[in-house]
Amino acid sequence: MFSKKPTDKSTKNSSREIERLKQAIADADAIVIGAGAGLSTSAGFTYSGARFEQHFSDFEEKYGFHDMYSGGFYPYRTPEESWAFWSRYVMVNRYADPPKPVYRNLLALVDGKDYFVLTTNVDHCFQKAGFDKKRLFYTQGDYGLFQCSEPCRQETYDNEDIIRMMYAEQKDMKIPSYLVPSCPHCGKPLTMNLRSDDRFVQDEGWHLAAERYSAFLRAREGQKILFLELGVGYNTPVIIKYPFWNMTAKNPKATYACVNFDHAICPDEIRRRSICLNGDIGEALVQLQNA
């Protein structure tokens, strides 16, 4: 329904656009936040550079990859090596807090509003910042969950205790063999609950969150809704970006806002009801608080 080439409406965080977004937040009957990787990057969860060197310089020297993302796809020879990487990865990206208060600042902006969060992030930052768990839908999984690699059933398993043990007991980039996790039902290896193929497990909690999100949208149909997109790229635009555009187009009372460090854009069809800010999300949130 949209023109083939979206309008490049991105601007630096001008005071006018900041004021427009501040007013849109205040006026909205409901706010739907769509969060991508850029939000966590702004909060300091970077996967390369100094942070990678701090936590994975030994892996880089031994295996030759230069960022955490690549390390997740490396063909380790043994599960002991693989879980040494993954336990360290999960510890620093799931059970540690992000270095910057971006998520807390976001919560301060929407606190007291009728909101819901749809996110492709899997680092649990929303809950750690204090967002209501029942107003969150993690579509792509959670670093804090295991699933059967088969999978033999649609079930996930909390991993904090064993991840902490793997992290504490690993030596020479290997964990003890007795810590290698296996499915309690079929005995096959456990793996991370992350969407990468058709074996991704959508357990009862996933389906309940999906229904809560759908119910939220149904109950507020036709209201003055702000679709606030933060740090969403084009890896999976069909989850957040395109639906936000479509729902804004269908609801004349809706406003679409996009904050993205690289390229904040919108279709020409909703340009008049869009606010696009090109810049760091954390800086934009601070400006909104001070506006």
Secondary structure as a PSIPRED ss2 file (coil, helix, strand):
# PSIPRED VFORMAT (PSIPRED V4.0)

   1 M C   1.000  0.000  0.000
   2 F C   1.000  0.000  0.000
   3 S C   1.000  0.000  0.000
   4 K C   1.000  0.000  0.000
   5 K C   1.000  0.000  0.000
   6 P C   1.000  0.000  0.000
   7 T E   0.000  0.000  1.000
   8 D C   1.000  0.000  0.000
   9 K C   1.000  0.000  0.000
  10 S C   1.000  0.000  0.000
  11 T E   0.000  0.000  1.000
  12 K C   1.000  0.000  0.000
  13 N C   1.000  0.000  0.000
  14 S C   1.000  0.000  0.000
  15 S H   0.000  1.000  0.000
  16 R H   0.000  1.000  0.000
  17 E H   0.000  1.000  0.000
  18 I H   0.000  1.000  0.000
  19 E H   0.000  1.000  0.000
  20 R H   0.000  1.000  0.000
  21 L H   0.000  1.000  0.000
  22 K H   0.000  1.000  0.000
  23 Q H   0.000  1.000  0.000
  24 A H   0.000  1.000  0.000
  25 I H   0.000  1.000  0.000
  26 A H   0.000  1.000  0.000
  27 D H   0.000  1.000  0.000
  28 A C   1.000  0.000  0.000
  29 D C   1.000  0.000  0.000
  30 A E   0.000  0.000  1.000
  31 I E   0.000  0.000  1.000
  32 V E   0.000  0.000  1.000
  33 I E   0.000  0.000  1.000
  34 G E   0.000  0.000  1.000
  35 A E   0.000  0.000  1.000
  36 G C   1.000  0.000  0.000
  37 A H   0.000  1.000  0.000
  38 G H   0.000  1.000  0.000
  39 L H   0.000  1.000  0.000
  40 S H   0.000  1.000  0.000
  41 T H   0.000  1.000  0.000
  42 S H   0.000  1.000  0.000
  43 A C   1.000  0.000  0.000
  44 G C   1.000  0.000  0.000
  45 F C   1.000  0.000  0.000
  46 T C   1.000  0.000  0.000
  47 Y C   1.000  0.000  0.000
  48 S C   1.000  0.000  0.000
  49 G H   0.000  1.000  0.000
  50 A H   0.000  1.000  0.000
  51 R H   0.000  1.000  0.000
  52 F H   0.000  1.000  0.000
  53 E H   0.000  1.000  0.000
  54 Q H   0.000  1.000  0.000
  55 H H   0.000  1.000  0.000
  56 F H   0.000  1.000  0.000
  57 S H   0.000  1.000  0.000
  58 D H   0.000  1.000  0.000
  59 F H   0.000  1.000  0.000
  60 E H   0.000  1.000  0.000
  61 E H   0.000  1.000  0.000
  62 K H   0.000  1.000  0.000
  63 Y H   0.000  1.000  0.000
  64 G C   1.000  0.000  0.000
  65 F C   1.000  0.000  0.000
  66 H C   1.000  0.000  0.000
  67 D C   1.000  0.000  0.000
  68 M H   0.000  1.000  0.000
  69 Y H   0.000  1.000  0.000
  70 S H   0.000  1.000  0.000
  71 G H   0.000  1.000  0.000
  72 G C   1.000  0.000  0.000
  73 F C   1.000  0.000  0.000
  74 Y C   1.000  0.000  0.000
  75 P C   1.000  0.000  0.000
  76 Y C   1.000  0.000  0.000
  77 R C   1.000  0.000  0.000
  78 T C   1.000  0.000  0.000
  79 P H   0.000  1.000  0.000
  80 E H   0.000  1.000  0.000
  81 E H   0.000  1.000  0.000
  82 S H   0.000  1.000  0.000
  83 W H   0.000  1.000  0.000
  84 A H   0.000  1.000  0.000
  85 F H   0.000  1.000  0.000
  86 W H   0.000  1.000  0.000
  87 S H   0.000  1.000  0.000
  88 R H   0.000  1.000  0.000
  89 Y H   0.000  1.000  0.000
  90 V H   0.000  1.000  0.000
  91 M H   0.000  1.000  0.000
  92 V H   0.000  1.000  0.000
  93 N H   0.000  1.000  0.000
  94 R H   0.000  1.000  0.000
  95 Y H   0.000  1.000  0.000
  96 A C   1.000  0.000  0.000
  97 D C   1.000  0.000  0.000
  98 P C   1.000  0.000  0.000
  99 P C   1.000  0.000  0.000
 100 K C   1.000  0.000  0.000
 101 P C   1.000  0.000  0.000
 102 V H   0.000  1.000  0.000
 103 Y H   0.000  1.000  0.000
 104 R H   0.000  1.000  0.000
 105 N H   0.000  1.000  0.000
 106 L H   0.000  1.000  0.000
 107 L H   0.000  1.000  0.000
 108 A H   0.000  1.000  0.000
 109 L H   0.000  1.000  0.000
 110 V H   0.000  1.000  0.000
 111 D C   1.000  0.000  0.000
 112 G C   1.000  0.000  0.000
 113 K C   1.000  0.000  0.000
 114 D C   1.000  0.000  0.000
 115 Y E   0.000  0.000  1.000
 116 F E   0.000  0.000  1.000
 117 V E   0.000  0.000  1.000
 118 L E   0.000  0.000  1.000
 119 T E   0.000  0.000  1.000
 120 T C   1.000  0.000  0.000
 121 N C   1.000  0.000  0.000
 122 V C   1.000  0.000  0.000
 123 D C   1.000  0.000  0.000
 124 H C   1.000  0.000  0.000
 125 C H   0.000  1.000  0.000
 126 F H   0.000  1.000  0.000
 127 Q H   0.000  1.000  0.000
 128 K H   0.000  1.000  0.000
 129 A H   0.000  1.000  0.000
 130 G C   1.000  0.000  0.000
 131 F C   1.000  0.000  0.000
 132 D C   1.000  0.000  0.000
 133 K H   0.000  1.000  0.000
 134 K H   0.000  1.000  0.000
 135 R H   0.000  1.000  0.000
 136 L E   0.000  0.000  1.000
 137 F E   0.000  0.000  1.000
 138 Y E   0.000  0.000  1.000
 139 T C   1.000  0.000  0.000
 140 Q C   1.000  0.000  0.000
 141 G E   0.000  0.000  1.000
 142 D E   0.000  0.000  1.000
 143 Y E   0.000  0.000  1.000
 144 G E   0.000  0.000  1.000
 145 L E   0.000  0.000  1.000
 146 F E   0.000  0.000  1.000
 147 Q E   0.000  0.000  1.000
 148 C E   0.000  0.000  1.000
 149 S C   1.000  0.000  0.000
 150 E C   1.000  0.000  0.000
 151 P C   1.000  0.000  0.000
 152 C C   1.000  0.000  0.000
 153 R C   1.000  0.000  0.000
 154 Q C   1.000  0.000  0.000
 155 E C   1.000  0.000  0.000
 156 T E   0.000  0.000  1.000
 157 Y E   0.000  0.000  1.000
 158 D E   0.000  0.000  1.000
 159 N C   1.000  0.000  0.000
 160 E H   0.000  1.000  0.000
 161 D H   0.000  1.000  0.000
 162 I H   0.000  1.000  0.000
 163 I H   0.000  1.000  0.000
 164 R H   0.000  1.000  0.000
 165 M H   0.000  1.000  0.000
 166 M H   0.000  1.000  0.000
 167 Y H   0.000  1.000  0.000
 168 A H   0.000  1.000  0.000
 169 E H   0.000  1.000  0.000
 170 Q C   1.000  0.000  0.000
 171 K E   0.000  0.000  1.000
 172 D C   1.000  0.000  0.000
 173 M C   1.000  0.000  0.000
 174 K E   0.000  0.000  1.000
 175 I C   1.000  0.000  0.000
 176 P C   1.000  0.000  0.000
 177 S H   0.000  1.000  0.000
 178 Y H   0.000  1.000  0.000
 179 L H   0.000  1.000  0.000
 180 V C   1.000  0.000  0.000
 181 P C   1.000  0.000  0.000
 182 S E   0.000  0.000  1.000
 183 C C   1.000  0.000  0.000
 184 P C   1.000  0.000  0.000
 185 H C   1.000  0.000  0.000
 186 C C   1.000  0.000  0.000
 187 G C   1.000  0.000  0.000
 188 K C   1.000  0.000  0.000
 189 P E   0.000  0.000  1.000
 190 L E   0.000  0.000  1.000
 191 T E   0.000  0.000  1.000
 192 M E   0.000  0.000  1.000
 193 N E   0.000  0.000  1.000
 194 L E   0.000  0.000  1.000
 195 R C   1.000  0.000  0.000
 196 S C   1.000  0.000  0.000
 197 D C   1.000  0.000  0.000
 198 D C   1.000  0.000  0.000
 199 R C   1.000  0.000  0.000
 200 F C   1.000  0.000  0.000
 201 V C   1.000  0.000  0.000
 202 Q C   1.000  0.000  0.000
 203 D C   1.000  0.000  0.000
 204 E H   0.000  1.000  0.000
 205 G H   0.000  1.000  0.000
 206 W H   0.000  1.000  0.000
 207 H H   0.000  1.000  0.000
 208 L H   0.000  1.000  0.000
 209 A H   0.000  1.000  0.000
 210 A H   0.000  1.000  0.000
 211 E H   0.000  1.000  0.000
 212 R H   0.000  1.000  0.000
 213 Y H   0.000  1.000  0.000
 214 S H   0.000  1.000  0.000
 215 A H   0.000  1.000  0.000
 216 F H   0.000  1.000  0.000
 217 L H   0.000  1.000  0.000
 218 R H   0.000  1.000  0.000
 219 A H   0.000  1.000  0.000
 220 R C   1.000  0.000  0.000
 221 E C   1.000  0.000  0.000
 222 G C   1.000  0.000  0.000
 223 Q C   1.000  0.000  0.000
 224 K C   1.000  0.000  0.000
 225 I E   0.000  0.000  1.000
 226 L E   0.000  0.000  1.000
 227 F E   0.000  0.000  1.000
 228 L E   0.000  0.000  1.000
 229 E E   0.000  0.000  1.000
 230 L E   0.000  0.000  1.000
 231 G C   1.000  0.000  0.000
 232 V C   1.000  0.000  0.000
 233 G C   1.000  0.000  0.000
 234 Y C   1.000  0.000  0.000
 235 N C   1.000  0.000  0.000
 236 T C   1.000  0.000  0.000
 237 P C   1.000  0.000  0.000
 238 V C   1.000  0.000  0.000
 239 I C   1.000  0.000  0.000
 240 I C   1.000  0.000  0.000
 241 K H   0.000  1.000  0.000
 242 Y H   0.000  1.000  0.000
 243 P H   0.000  1.000  0.000
 244 F H   0.000  1.000  0.000
 245 W H   0.000  1.000  0.000
 246 N H   0.000  1.000  0.000
 247 M H   0.000  1.000  0.000
 248 T H   0.000  1.000  0.000
 249 A H   0.000  1.000  0.000
 250 K H   0.000  1.000  0.000
 251 N C   1.000  0.000  0.000
 252 P C   1.000  0.000  0.000
 253 K C   1.000  0.000  0.000
 254 A C   1.000  0.000  0.000
 255 T E   0.000  0.000  1.000
 256 Y E   0.000  0.000  1.000
 257 A E   0.000  0.000  1.000
 258 C E   0.000  0.000  1.000
 259 V E   0.000  0.000  1.000
 260 N E   0.000  0.000  1.000
 261 F C   1.000  0.000  0.000
 262 D C   1.000  0.000  0.000
 263 H C   1.000  0.000  0.000
 264 A C   1.000  0.000  0.000
 265 I C   1.000  0.000  0.000
 266 C E   0.000  0.000  1.000
 267 P C   1.000  0.000  0.000
 268 D H   0.000  1.000  0.000
 269 E H   0.000  1.000  0.000
 270 I H   0.000  1.000  0.000
 271 R H   0.000  1.000  0.000
 272 R H   0.000  1.000  0.000
 273 R H   0.000  1.000  0.000
 274 S E   0.000  0.000  1.000
 275 I E   0.000  0.000  1.000
 276 C E   0.000  0.000  1.000
 277 L E   0.000  0.000  1.000
 278 N E   0.000  0.000  1.000
 279 G C   1.000  0.000  0.000
 280 D C   1.000  0.000  0.000
 281 I H   0.000  1.000  0.000
 282 G H   0.000  1.000  0.000
 283 E H   0.000  1.000  0.000
 284 A H   0.000  1.000  0.000
 285 L H   0.000  1.000  0.000
 286 V H   0.000  1.000  0.000
 287 Q H   0.000  1.000  0.000
 288 L H   0.000  1.000  0.000
 289 Q H   0.000  1.000  0.000
 290 N H   0.000  1.000  0.000
 291 A C   1.000  0.000  0.000
